[in-house]
Amino acid sequence: MHLLLEMTYKSILLNDGLLCIDKQRKIALDNFREAFDKTIMFHVTCVFCMNPMYLMSSDYSDYMACGMEPPVDRQYDVAPFIQAYLDKTIYQAFHDWVAKLVEVASPMRLRTLEREI
């Protein structure tokens, strides 16, 4: 969704010849986009803090569906696409939230940009 919004925003700015983009309007639109991005990131972070199991990789359930015994603590692995989202967005925008997210989601194996937890 973030990428789609970014592409739509840029296409409006760059491709619409009828839209008058003066310096003030461009600054206002950039500020609005940044605020919207941070609102979405805040919401996603809150959801993960309320239920850290939403971060879980599907490996554990895949093992169970196949009738196999999953490796020990496999349910604490974080899904790769969620870890990539955290690395690219939330960890960059909210440096001070990283410690809190890791603390709240303590059983999950979250990786920060500096080291693996």
Buried (B, 14 or more C-beta within 10 A) or exposed (E): EBEEEEEEBEEEBEEEEEEEEEEEEEEEBEEEBEEEBBEBBBEBBEEBBEEBEBBBBEBBEEBEEEEEEBEEEBBBBBBEEBBEBBEEBBBEBBEEBBEEBBEBBEEBBBBBEEEEB
